[in-house]
Amino acid sequence: MSGSSSFKYVCFSLCLYLALNGNNVAIQGAPNGAPRLACGDMTPQHGVDPQTSVSPYATTPSSASIAQGSKVTLTLAPIDSVDTFKGFLVIGFDNANQAGGPIGSFSAISEGQTLDCPGVNAMNAATHMSNANKTSVTMDWTAPAGFVGTVLFKTSYVQQVDLFWVATPATSLVTVA
């Protein structure tokens, strides 16, 4: 076979494969945590659109105000105790400059791990480490040294690989003074 014929054969074979298997494309989830690619828009990259309804889950800070460099505990849980979730991605933002990217750092994540999203600090996001059903997850968030302002936490929740809510705001802002 000449080089031109080989190329045509490969192209034909690929087109035939895609035509026959195009309807069997699998949705890819991230059972070991959100990919770094999700940091930008907090979408889990599952290949389907997020839900537009109100999220059945809530992120609740343990305190409405903390000191610079101090910690606040966040609890992620279903609003209705019957629901569970499989995955999550949490990021804290300066409420006055959300486009500035993640602020602070996460630690002590039950059933989770940190994720280094682009930004000033490492460990500036938290995500799941397995896709097992969860009824509640807690974590600590530490305010950046020298930061004064209000923090808005946003959480993406995954109930199933094709059923998720993106960037759900926490139940309240946290003031750092």
Summary of the structure (lengths in Angstrom):
residues: 177
radius of gyration: 20.2
end to end distance: 73.4
largest distance: 73.4
contacts: 537
relative contact order: 0.24
helix: 16%
strand: 37%
